[in-house]
Amino acid sequence: MKYRHRWISGDRIDLPVGKVVCVGRNYAAHVQELNNPLPDDPVLFIKPRTAMVNLEQPVKLPRNRGAVHHETEVSLLIRELLTDASEHEANQAIMAIGLGLDLTLRDLQERQKSKGLPWEVAKAFDNSCPLSGFVAVEHIKDPANLGFSLSVNGEPRQKGTTAHMLTSIPGLLSYISRHFTLLPGDIVLTGTPEGVGPLQSGDDVELSMNGIFSTRTRCL
């Protein structure tokens, strides 16, 4: 099924499907668990629209390409153009907030890193960005202190809050907009907390935004 932006109710959001701008190393504990240095500035990479799939569909894991890791992230749906924006302007451009998975071919990523090469082959493959439905930003009490979690087969794996981000949501969007223009329908993934790990065919995965919604999917 072709990806479409939609509300958590399932109703379609009338915005085009654009790119996904992802933020790496935005939670200190995750940086430490992968033995990476703390960044001076946000680490950015892009997934194309072909990476996006609706999370409630079964997640098709790549075969014979090494470990596929889950990275659970708060996702932001952008409603207006942002170029060289202030943090205030960036905040006003958020239409809705959801959850997403930055699926990562970890073995391949490590090989790329060891050679000093870009990560895209490990991050931007087809179906590498399953996304939940979105909640209108005005229905989220405090985006700066938003809790979220992931469990696999009923076992808690990841638990985080946006309060622990190294760079805040407005700061991220302002920084991104100085490097890439954000367009209506673009999505920003804001980084993952610690607890990343492998997914296997047959796993049942549940993502939750604390007190707001939870959603499930199954890995194939």
MOCORZI-V435911 format. One record per run of one state. SS is the DSSP state (H for helix, E for strand, - for the rest). FROM is the first residue (numbers start at 1). LEN is the number of residues. If there is no record, write none. Layout:
# MOCORZI-V435911
((SS	FROM	LEN) (SS	FROM	LEN))
This chain:
# MOCORZI-V435911
((-	1	5) (E	6	2) (-	8	4) (E	12	1) (-	13	7) (E	20	5) (-	25	2) (E	27	1) (H	28	6) (-	34	9) (E	43	5) (-	48	1) (H	49	3) (E	52	3) (-	55	4) (E	59	1) (-	60	8) (E	68	3) (-	71	1) (E	72	7) (-	79	3) (E	82	1) (-	83	4) (H	87	6) (-	93	1) (E	94	8) (-	102	2) (E	104	2) (H	106	9) (-	115	5) (H	120	4) (-	124	5) (E	129	3) (-	132	2) (E	134	3) (H	137	3) (-	140	3) (H	143	3) (-	146	1) (E	147	6) (-	153	2) (E	155	7) (H	162	3) (E	165	1) (-	166	3) (H	169	9) (-	178	4) (E	182	1) (-	183	4) (E	187	6) (-	193	4) (E	197	2) (-	199	5) (E	204	6) (-	210	3) (E	213	7) (-	220	1))
